[in-house]
């Protein structure tokens, strides 16, 4: 997933100064991709590099004379883990005549600082270029550095969803409870783990904490799951002491060692020594389990965790309070496009689909993601697809994503998120399309994907080489 941040400068830059500015930036180690491609073309045309700059001057003068489009409309500057862009506005006197930005991935270090340094380089280069071009250097030392942050695009549906969320209590509070959910969310995406935890919870509610079989028996809760539950803070093991005579529970102890502390205590029911009463281990679900299971908060947490892992900032994800039926509602702002995620811990029926479409009509999202931990029934699937088809025919395109099972959620979402990012890039860089004769936004997004794949292959090769070297050392 890619992110774009932009700053603007309210200064008009003429054609001659633009070319000089690109030269100054290249001298600072920022190679302009578009200009470099053009110069290489001129070198090929002239069978050498001696007069490539002369041809550039001739072509630029002819282009400026015709007055259709300027010779330099902007440029790209690529680095290993990010790319900068510089776009010049067409009209003289148009506000924000210079637009500088950075395109980066979630793991790029300090993108804001990189953008700040790039804007500083543009400002310094522009000051030098104006002097060389014979201009009056308007704004130097002051206004030339007045870069303004361009506001992030926020869909109106996302704003309304956030406003509705603020009017009602959130599905959960922040702080320690949320951290506990995040620790257990990866575990609860497994259906077997959810069913086992629900059986433990129901057994405890019914007073059967010691009767539920554990271990490797059929229909038992595996010890491996119990260990994971305990590590996640979902259960704790206690000792239940009950009267041997009438079976009435007396009290619970945190561990078998606590029995020795009681010493000569006697049972209030039969008068026998506590040490002689029945003591058995029970599994007690913590209060976190009731919160996670009863209102499907685990599902909300898991959806948020998946989106965050895919690169969506937590600040761009809004969750509403879950319903009594276990429905979950989230909305994510991805590159200025609203993704509405509606999930159920169970089957999606036709009635559920009807309520989902009502929510979509209010949210006006361009993407609807329907998630079921079980099945999406045929009538629900048909209703949702028919609505998407009618809306697209009416000119309001809707991307519908249907997901059965939590295991495939990330794989289903990632391509849609990447397409949204590519569209955002195209909207930022469309001025360069005619210059290079292609969709520059798509090209840049593909470049990041290929760089990421190449990096993964290099890491795999390095890991394999390390393993082989270790084996040889042992030999």
C-alpha positions as CSV (number, residue, x, y, z in Angstrom):
1,X,0.0,0.0,0.0
2,X,1.2,3.5,-0.9
3,X,0.8,6.8,0.8
4,X,1.0,10.3,-0.7
5,X,1.7,13.6,1.1
6,X,1.8,16.9,-0.7
7,X,2.9,20.5,0.0
8,X,2.1,23.5,-2.2
9,X,4.0,26.8,-2.9
10,X,2.1,29.8,-4.2
11,X,4.7,30.9,-6.8
12,X,4.5,30.9,-10.5
13,X,7.6,29.4,-12.3
14,X,8.2,30.2,-15.9
15,X,9.4,27.7,-18.5
16,X,13.1,28.7,-18.5
17,X,13.3,28.6,-14.7
18,X,11.7,25.2,-14.6
19,X,14.5,23.6,-16.6
20,X,17.2,25.4,-14.6
21,X,15.5,24.2,-11.4
22,X,15.7,20.6,-12.6
23,X,19.4,21.1,-13.3
24,X,19.9,22.5,-9.8
25,X,18.0,19.5,-8.2
26,X,20.1,17.0,-10.2
27,X,23.2,18.8,-8.9
28,X,21.9,18.1,-5.4
29,X,21.6,14.3,-6.1
30,X,17.9,14.4,-7.2
31,X,17.8,12.9,-10.7
32,X,14.7,14.0,-12.6
33,X,13.2,10.9,-14.3
34,X,11.3,12.7,-17.0
35,X,14.1,15.0,-18.0
36,X,16.6,12.2,-17.9
37,X,14.4,10.1,-20.2
38,X,14.1,13.0,-22.7
39,X,17.9,13.7,-22.7
40,X,18.5,10.0,-23.3
41,X,16.1,10.2,-26.3
42,X,18.0,13.2,-27.7
43,X,21.3,11.3,-27.3
44,X,19.8,8.4,-29.2
45,X,18.6,10.7,-31.9
46,X,21.9,12.5,-32.2
47,X,24.0,9.3,-31.9
48,X,25.8,10.9,-28.9
49,X,25.5,13.1,-25.9
50,X,27.4,16.1,-27.1
51,X,24.5,18.2,-28.3
52,X,21.6,16.6,-26.3
53,X,21.2,19.8,-24.3
54,X,21.1,21.9,-27.4
55,X,18.2,19.8,-28.8
56,X,16.5,20.2,-25.4
57,X,16.7,24.0,-25.7
58,X,15.4,23.9,-29.2
59,X,12.4,21.6,-28.4
60,X,11.6,23.6,-25.3
61,X,11.6,26.9,-27.2
62,X,9.3,25.5,-29.9
63,X,7.0,24.1,-27.3
64,X,6.8,27.4,-25.3
65,X,6.3,29.3,-28.6
66,X,3.3,27.2,-29.6
67,X,1.8,27.9,-26.2
68,X,-0.2,24.8,-26.0
69,X,1.5,23.1,-23.0
70,X,4.7,24.0,-21.3
71,X,7.8,21.9,-22.0
72,X,8.3,21.1,-18.3
73,X,5.1,20.2,-16.5
74,X,6.8,18.5,-13.6
75,X,9.1,15.6,-12.8
76,X,9.7,12.5,-10.7
77,X,12.6,11.7,-8.4
78,X,12.9,8.0,-7.4
79,X,14.8,6.6,-4.4
80,X,14.9,3.1,-3.0
81,X,11.9,3.2,-0.6
82,X,10.1,6.4,-1.8
83,X,9.7,8.8,-4.7
84,X,9.3,12.6,-4.9
85,X,7.3,14.5,-7.5
86,X,7.2,18.1,-8.5
87,X,4.2,19.5,-10.5
88,X,3.9,23.0,-12.0
89,X,0.5,24.6,-12.4
90,X,-0.5,25.7,-15.9
91,X,-2.0,29.2,-15.3
92,X,0.1,32.2,-14.3
93,X,-1.2,33.6,-11.0
94,X,-3.0,30.3,-10.1
95,X,-2.7,29.6,-6.4
96,X,-0.4,26.8,-5.4
97,X,1.5,27.0,-8.7
98,X,4.1,24.5,-7.4
99,X,3.2,21.2,-5.9
100,X,5.8,18.9,-4.2
101,X,5.1,15.5,-2.7
102,X,6.3,12.2,-1.6
103,X,5.0,8.7,-2.4
104,X,6.1,6.1,0.2
105,X,5.2,2.7,1.7
106,X,4.2,2.0,5.3
107,X,7.8,1.0,6.3
108,X,9.5,4.0,4.9
109,X,11.4,5.8,7.6
110,X,10.6,9.5,8.4
111,X,8.6,10.3,5.3
112,X,7.6,13.8,6.6
113,X,11.3,14.7,7.1
114,X,12.1,13.4,3.6
115,X,9.4,15.7,2.2
116,X,10.6,18.6,4.2
117,X,14.2,18.1,2.9
118,X,12.9,17.8,-0.7
119,X,10.9,21.1,-0.4
120,X,13.9,22.8,1.1
121,X,16.0,21.6,-1.9
122,X,13.3,22.9,-4.3
123,X,13.3,26.2,-2.6
124,X,17.1,26.6,-2.7
125,X,17.2,25.4,-6.3
126,X,14.4,27.8,-7.3
127,X,16.3,30.7,-5.7
128,X,19.4,29.9,-7.7
129,X,17.5,29.2,-10.9
130,X,15.7,32.6,-10.7
131,X,19.0,34.4,-10.3
132,X,20.5,32.6,-13.3
133,X,17.3,33.2,-15.4
134,X,17.6,37.0,-14.7
135,X,14.3,37.3,-12.7
136,X,13.9,39.5,-9.7
137,X,14.0,36.7,-7.2
138,X,10.6,37.6,-5.8
139,X,10.0,36.3,-2.3
140,X,13.6,35.0,-1.8
141,X,14.5,34.6,1.9
142,X,10.9,34.6,2.9
143,X,7.9,33.7,0.9
144,X,9.9,31.3,-1.3
145,X,9.9,28.9,1.7
146,X,6.3,29.2,2.6
147,X,5.2,25.7,1.7
148,X,1.7,24.7,2.9
149,X,0.5,21.2,3.7
150,X,-2.2,20.1,1.3
151,X,-5.2,18.8,3.2
152,X,-5.8,15.1,3.1
153,X,-8.7,13.9,1.1
154,X,-11.5,12.7,3.3
155,X,-14.7,11.3,1.7
156,X,-17.9,12.8,2.9
157,X,-19.3,9.4,3.8
158,X,-16.3,8.8,6.1
159,X,-17.1,12.1,7.8
160,X,-20.7,11.2,8.4
161,X,-19.7,7.7,9.6
162,X,-17.4,9.3,12.1
163,X,-20.0,11.8,13.2
164,X,-22.5,9.0,13.8
165,X,-19.9,7.1,15.8
166,X,-19.3,10.1,18.0
167,X,-23.0,10.4,18.8
168,X,-23.1,6.9,20.3
169,X,-20.7,5.1,22.7
170,X,-17.9,3.2,21.1
171,X,-17.9,-0.6,21.0
172,X,-15.1,-0.5,23.5
173,X,-12.8,1.8,25.4
174,X,-9.2,2.3,24.7
175,X,-6.3,1.5,26.9
176,X,-5.5,-1.9,28.5
177,X,-8.6,-3.6,27.3
178,X,-7.9,-2.8,23.7
179,X,-4.3,-4.1,24.1
180,X,-5.7,-7.4,25.4
181,X,-8.0,-7.7,22.4
182,X,-5.1,-7.1,20.0
183,X,-3.1,-9.9,21.7
184,X,-6.0,-12.3,21.3
185,X,-7.3,-11.2,18.0
186,X,-4.9,-13.4,16.0
187,X,-6.0,-16.4,18.0
188,X,-9.7,-15.9,17.7
189,X,-9.7,-15.7,13.9
190,X,-9.3,-19.5,14.1
191,X,-12.8,-21.1,14.2
192,X,-11.7,-24.0,16.4
193,X,-10.3,-21.6,18.9
194,X,-13.4,-19.5,19.0
195,X,-15.6,-22.6,19.5
196,X,-13.4,-24.0,22.3
197,X,-13.4,-20.6,24.1
198,X,-17.1,-20.3,23.8
199,X,-17.5,-23.8,25.3
200,X,-15.3,-22.9,28.2
201,X,-17.2,-19.7,28.8
202,X,-20.6,-21.4,28.6
203,X,-19.4,-24.2,30.9
204,X,-18.2,-21.7,33.5
205,X,-21.6,-19.8,33.3
206,X,-23.4,-23.1,34.0
207,X,-21.1,-24.0,36.8
208,X,-19.5,-26.8,34.9
209,X,-15.9,-25.4,35.0
210,X,-14.4,-28.7,36.2
211,X,-16.7,-31.0,34.1
212,X,-15.5,-29.9,30.6
213,X,-13.0,-32.4,29.3
214,X,-9.6,-31.2,28.3
215,X,-6.5,-32.9,26.8
216,X,-6.5,-35.0,23.7
217,X,-9.9,-36.8,24.1
218,X,-12.7,-36.4,21.5
219,X,-14.7,-33.2,22.0
220,X,-12.1,-32.0,24.6
221,X,-10.4,-28.7,24.5
222,X,-6.8,-29.4,23.5
223,X,-4.0,-28.5,25.9
224,X,-2.3,-26.6,23.2
225,X,-5.3,-24.2,22.9
226,X,-5.5,-23.9,26.7
227,X,-1.9,-22.8,26.8
228,X,-2.5,-20.2,24.1
229,X,-5.6,-18.9,25.9
230,X,-3.7,-18.6,29.1
231,X,-0.8,-16.7,27.4
232,X,-3.3,-14.3,25.9
233,X,-5.0,-13.6,29.2
234,X,-8.2,-15.2,28.2
235,X,-8.4,-17.9,30.9
236,X,-6.8,-18.7,34.3
237,X,-6.6,-22.0,36.1
238,X,-7.9,-22.2,39.7
239,X,-8.6,-24.8,42.3
240,X,-12.2,-25.4,43.3
241,X,-12.7,-26.8,46.8
242,X,-16.1,-28.4,47.5
243,X,-17.6,-30.4,50.3
244,X,-17.2,-34.2,49.9
245,X,-20.5,-34.8,51.7
246,X,-23.0,-32.7,49.8
247,X,-20.9,-31.5,46.8
248,X,-21.5,-27.8,47.6
249,X,-18.7,-25.5,46.4
250,X,-16.9,-23.8,49.3
251,X,-14.3,-21.5,47.6
252,X,-11.8,-21.1,44.8
253,X,-8.0,-20.9,45.2
254,X,-5.5,-19.5,42.7
255,X,-3.2,-22.6,43.0
256,X,-2.8,-26.0,44.8
257,X,-0.1,-24.4,47.0
258,X,-2.8,-22.2,48.5
259,X,-4.3,-25.2,50.2
260,X,-1.4,-25.6,52.6
261,X,-1.9,-22.0,53.7
262,X,-5.3,-22.8,55.1
263,X,-3.7,-25.1,57.7
264,X,-6.3,-26.5,60.2
265,X,-9.4,-24.9,58.6
266,X,-12.5,-27.0,58.6
267,X,-15.5,-27.2,56.3
268,X,-18.5,-25.2,57.4
269,X,-20.9,-27.8,55.9
270,X,-19.7,-31.1,57.4
271,X,-16.9,-30.1,59.8
272,X,-14.2,-32.1,58.0
273,X,-10.7,-30.7,57.5
274,X,-10.3,-28.6,54.4
275,X,-7.3,-30.8,53.4
276,X,-9.7,-33.8,53.2
277,X,-12.3,-32.0,51.0
278,X,-12.5,-32.4,47.3
279,X,-10.1,-30.1,45.3
280,X,-10.2,-30.1,41.5
281,X,-8.7,-27.8,38.9
282,X,-11.1,-25.6,36.9
283,X,-10.7,-23.2,34.0
284,X,-12.0,-19.7,34.6
285,X,-12.5,-17.4,31.6
286,X,-11.5,-13.8,32.4
287,X,-13.8,-10.9,31.9
288,X,-12.1,-10.2,28.6
289,X,-13.8,-13.3,27.2
290,X,-17.3,-12.1,27.9
291,X,-16.6,-8.8,26.2
292,X,-15.0,-10.4,23.1
293,X,-17.6,-13.1,22.6
294,X,-20.9,-11.5,23.6
295,X,-20.7,-8.5,21.2
296,X,-18.3,-9.8,18.6
297,X,-15.6,-7.3,19.7
298,X,-13.0,-9.9,18.7
299,X,-14.2,-9.5,15.2
300,X,-13.9,-5.7,15.3
301,X,-10.5,-6.0,16.7
302,X,-9.4,-8.5,14.1
303,X,-10.8,-6.4,11.2
304,X,-8.9,-3.4,12.5
305,X,-5.7,-5.5,12.9
306,X,-6.0,-6.8,9.3
307,X,-6.4,-3.3,7.9
308,X,-3.5,-2.0,9.9
309,X,-1.3,-4.8,8.8
310,X,-2.1,-4.0,5.2
311,X,-0.9,-0.4,5.8
312,X,-4.1,1.6,6.6
313,X,-3.3,4.0,9.5
314,X,-5.3,3.4,12.7
315,X,-6.4,7.0,12.5
316,X,-8.1,6.3,9.2
317,X,-10.2,3.4,10.6
318,X,-13.5,4.0,12.4
319,X,-15.5,1.3,14.2
320,X,-19.0,1.6,15.4
321,X,-20.6,-0.2,18.4
322,X,-21.6,-3.7,17.4
323,X,-25.2,-4.7,17.4
324,X,-26.9,-7.3,19.6
325,X,-26.9,-9.7,16.6
326,X,-23.1,-9.6,16.4
327,X,-22.8,-7.3,13.4
328,X,-19.7,-5.2,13.1
329,X,-19.3,-2.0,11.1
330,X,-16.0,-0.4,10.2
331,X,-15.1,2.3,7.7
332,X,-11.6,3.0,6.4
333,X,-10.3,6.0,4.4
334,X,-7.9,4.6,1.8
335,X,-6.3,7.3,-0.4
336,X,-9.4,9.4,-0.3
337,X,-11.8,6.5,-1.0
338,X,-14.3,5.1,1.6
339,X,-14.2,1.3,2.3
340,X,-17.3,0.1,4.3
341,X,-16.7,-3.2,6.1
342,X,-19.7,-5.1,7.4
343,X,-19.0,-8.3,9.2
344,X,-21.0,-11.0,11.0
345,X,-19.9,-13.8,13.4
346,X,-22.1,-16.3,11.6
347,X,-24.0,-16.6,8.3
348,X,-25.1,-13.7,6.2
349,X,-28.8,-14.0,5.3
350,X,-31.1,-12.1,3.0
351,X,-32.3,-10.0,5.9
352,X,-28.7,-9.2,6.9
353,X,-28.0,-8.1,3.3
354,X,-31.0,-5.8,3.2
355,X,-29.8,-4.0,6.4
356,X,-26.3,-3.8,5.0
357,X,-27.6,-2.1,1.8
358,X,-29.5,0.4,4.0
359,X,-26.3,1.2,5.8
360,X,-24.4,1.5,2.5
361,X,-27.0,4.0,1.2
362,X,-26.4,6.2,4.2
363,X,-22.6,5.9,4.1
364,X,-22.3,6.4,0.4
365,X,-19.0,4.4,0.3
366,X,-17.4,3.4,-3.1
367,X,-16.4,0.0,-1.7
368,X,-18.5,-2.5,0.2
369,X,-16.7,-5.4,2.0
370,X,-19.1,-8.1,3.4
371,X,-17.3,-10.5,5.7
372,X,-18.7,-13.7,7.2
373,X,-17.0,-16.1,9.6
374,X,-19.3,-18.8,8.2
375,X,-21.3,-18.6,4.9
376,X,-22.9,-15.9,2.8
377,X,-26.2,-17.5,1.8
378,X,-27.2,-17.5,-1.9
379,X,-30.1,-15.1,-1.5
380,X,-27.8,-12.6,0.4
381,X,-25.1,-12.9,-2.3
382,X,-27.7,-12.4,-5.1
383,X,-29.2,-9.3,-3.4
384,X,-25.9,-7.7,-2.9
385,X,-24.6,-8.3,-6.4
386,X,-27.9,-7.1,-7.9
387,X,-27.6,-3.8,-6.0
388,X,-24.0,-3.3,-7.1
389,X,-25.0,-3.9,-10.7
390,X,-27.9,-1.4,-10.6
391,X,-25.8,1.2,-8.9
392,X,-23.0,0.8,-11.5
393,X,-25.5,1.2,-14.3
394,X,-26.8,4.4,-12.7
395,X,-23.3,5.8,-12.9
396,X,-22.2,5.4,-9.2
397,X,-19.7,2.5,-9.4
398,X,-19.6,0.2,-6.4
399,X,-16.9,-2.4,-5.8
400,X,-18.4,-5.3,-3.9
401,X,-16.1,-7.8,-2.1
402,X,-17.6,-10.9,-0.5
403,X,-15.4,-12.8,2.0
404,X,-16.2,-16.1,3.6
405,X,-13.8,-17.0,6.4
406,X,-11.3,-14.8,8.2
407,X,-8.3,-16.6,6.6
408,X,-8.8,-15.0,3.2
409,X,-9.7,-11.5,4.3
410,X,-6.3,-9.9,3.9
411,X,-5.8,-11.5,0.4
412,X,-9.2,-10.3,-0.8
413,X,-8.6,-6.7,0.5
414,X,-5.1,-6.1,-0.6
415,X,-5.7,-5.8,-4.3
416,X,-8.6,-3.4,-3.7
417,X,-6.5,-1.2,-1.5
418,X,-3.7,-1.1,-4.0
419,X,-6.1,-0.1,-6.8
420,X,-7.4,2.8,-4.7
421,X,-3.8,3.9,-4.0
422,X,-3.0,3.7,-7.8
423,X,-6.0,5.9,-8.6
424,X,-4.9,8.4,-6.0
425,X,-1.4,8.5,-7.6
426,X,-2.9,9.0,-11.1
427,X,-5.0,11.9,-9.8
428,X,-1.8,13.5,-8.4
429,X,0.4,12.9,-11.4
430,X,-1.9,13.1,-14.4
431,X,-0.1,16.2,-15.7
432,X,2.9,14.0,-16.5
433,X,0.8,11.5,-18.5
434,X,1.1,13.4,-21.8
435,X,4.8,14.0,-21.2
436,X,5.7,10.3,-20.9
437,X,2.8,8.9,-22.9
438,X,1.5,6.6,-20.2
439,X,-0.4,6.5,-16.9
440,X,2.4,7.8,-14.6
441,X,0.5,6.9,-11.5
442,X,0.1,3.3,-12.6
443,X,3.8,3.2,-13.6
444,X,4.9,4.4,-10.2
445,X,2.7,2.0,-8.3
446,X,4.0,-0.9,-10.5
447,X,7.6,0.3,-9.7
448,X,7.0,0.0,-6.0
449,X,5.5,-3.5,-6.4
450,X,8.5,-4.7,-8.4
451,X,11.0,-3.1,-6.0
452,X,9.1,-4.8,-3.1
453,X,9.2,-8.2,-4.8
454,X,12.9,-7.8,-5.6
455,X,13.6,-6.9,-2.0
456,X,11.8,-10.0,-0.8
457,X,13.8,-12.2,-3.2
458,X,17.0,-10.6,-2.0
459,X,16.0,-11.3,1.6
460,X,15.1,-14.9,0.8
461,X,18.5,-15.4,-1.0
462,X,20.4,-13.9,1.9
463,X,18.5,-16.1,4.4
464,X,19.3,-19.2,2.3
465,X,22.9,-18.2,2.0
466,X,23.2,-17.7,5.8
467,X,21.6,-21.1,6.4
468,X,23.9,-22.8,3.9
469,X,26.9,-21.1,5.5
470,X,25.8,-22.3,8.9
471,X,25.5,-25.9,7.7
472,X,28.9,-25.8,6.2
473,X,30.4,-24.4,9.4
474,X,28.9,-27.3,11.3
475,X,30.3,-29.7,8.9
